[in-house]
């Protein structure tokens, strides 16, 4: 057996010897055979992929970009969220309307046993709310619903809220003592006007033409519903321009109060990084500061109700005895304490529902819901209610006013299509 060795010189490394396999003697000669060429296989690496603007390097973890949602799916989810929010607002508005009507009816019933102590009922509601609201706030804080961040929001806006509520109550009482009951609903429509103006200047909100027309029709409908055939215009002339203007100013304070609460919710959303401020934080601190300013205004308020400030402690003591229906005054306080307690509970529920509606919508929407409760309460008074004696009759323009009011609400809620005019007052 022999072997072949071929040396190939390689620069710098010496020589490379290639040995061939030994051949047997049987072959006798070297044979050259044809070796077919195998098909070549090209191995190509894929080009480096871009991710986030940088080339991906080998050995690094591949970052997978999120898959974009389709336009149809995004539109469907947006429409679903919009529908859920609309349903929530409509449900909250319906609850506010029902609670508002019940609040007006029960206030009339609560004054049956406390007809000689309306000022006591007002102070009971003012100071009682502070205790109840802070108790609820404490329970929600212990449950983790209210956080430390919510309680650490600035308290200056709540101070202003309390001041505005106290001023609105004081001026409203002063003007209400000189105006007739039929003229007050007419002047109360200034509340809606004030809210639109204040929302325009302080919230930068722009209203479409249909919204302004709807608000105007709502105000006209309430005036026709309440004041038709009652001689309201004549009573306004008799009262004088000063008291009418003072009542309009009181509604300015109340409208500023609601718009300021909306500003508080909007600012808290930014400070809480998208979180929502619990409404009992607003209710509790706002009511506390309102009670503080009411205490400072007690000499003025007691005089408005015809109660000398020196006799105020005896008046409050007698009012408490009548409220509890005990003592020598119990004969003239039939219906207490049930009717006053029902009013306080429903009034508290009305305030909570009104603030919740303001939180999820706007001050104007909450005002419209409260306004819609007026004709409902008027109709309820035509029913045979206990303690009220003979039921009242409907005003002559009740049906026409109610129809105009409903049309106004529908026009306000109507959303123009893309092809129609969407002009707004800017």
Phi, psi and omega in degrees: 000136180239162178226151179253138179227125179240124181262130181243120180288138177234130185294129173083352183232006181092223183237153178246123182258123177255118181257136176264156181294141180296145180256146178282158181290339181295336183286317174078338182205162178276127179253135177255115180256160179273122178258115181293148180279122179288144178295135181282148177242117182273124175259111182244130178277140179292150178294147180300139183269146176273142177213114178066026177090357181237148179287141177279132180258154180292142179090347179269157179286130182285130180261121182264122180289145179297145183280123181293143178281151179290157180297321181295320180292318179297318179295323179294317179293321178296318178296323179293317178295319178297319178295320178294321180292320177297319178295322178295318179294318180295320178295316179296323178293320178296317178297320179295320178297314180296315180294325178293318177295317177296326179296317180292319181291315182289334175295320176295320179290324180293332179282354176294306176285331183254035183296335177267357185226051178292329179292325176295320179296320179295318180288328175299317179293318184296309184277333177292327180295327180298316180293314183292314183296316180291330175294316177295320179298319179295318179296318180291330177291318178293330180279355179087003179286318176264128183257169177295327178296323177294321181284345182267005178295154181302141183265353180299317177300325178293326176298316179294322177301313178298321178295315180296319179294320179293318178294321177297320178292318182294311180292325178294320177294319181296315180286324180295332178290339183253344181261155177280161181294333181284334183276337182296317178299329178293313181290336182291345178290346173295338179300315179293321179296316180298320182294320178296316181294315181292323177295326179294315186276322187261337179252353181067024183277139179245132184253138177286165182298320181295329178290319178293320177295319179298317178297321179296317179293324177298315179297317179295319179297319178295319180298315179294323182293318188268315194261358183292128177074011182254000181069034183294320180298320179293322180292328177295321178293322180291323183290330181098160185287331185297311184290328176294317178295324179295322177294321177296322177294323178297323176289334173297315178299318181292320178293319177297326178297313182291321178294322178295323176296322176295321177296321179299316179296319181293318179293322180295329178298323177286318182289329179269012177056054178092351179285165182250134179285130179295134185291339178286341171294316179292314181298316186293307183288325176296318178292324179297314179290328175296315178299324178297313181289329176296321177299320179291332181264006183303317178301319179291317182292320180295326178292324178298326180273006178076025181246115175301141186298329178292334180266004183297319178300317178294323179297315180294325178293316177294323177295322177293321178295320178292322179297318179279351179060049179231163176082195184286345181272001186292337181293326182266009184239043180293130183106346177270150000270006187297308184295314176298323179293320177299319178296315181298318181294313181292322178296322177293317177297324178294316179296320179293314180295324178294319179290324178295319177295321177297323183293319185266352179230259180200171180293324181292318179297318178296325178293319179296320178295318178294322180293323181295339179286345183296305180295331177296317178296323178297319178294321180298325180293344176279351178275156179287090180269147178292151176073351182259353178076225183288133180290147179279162180261157180288143174299157184297326181259024185295310184297313180297317179295321179294321179295315179297321179297315180295319177299319178299319178295320179294320179294321179296319183278349183290133178254115181297148177286172183295330182279344182270176182286135177238037182293147179224157179277113183238000000 
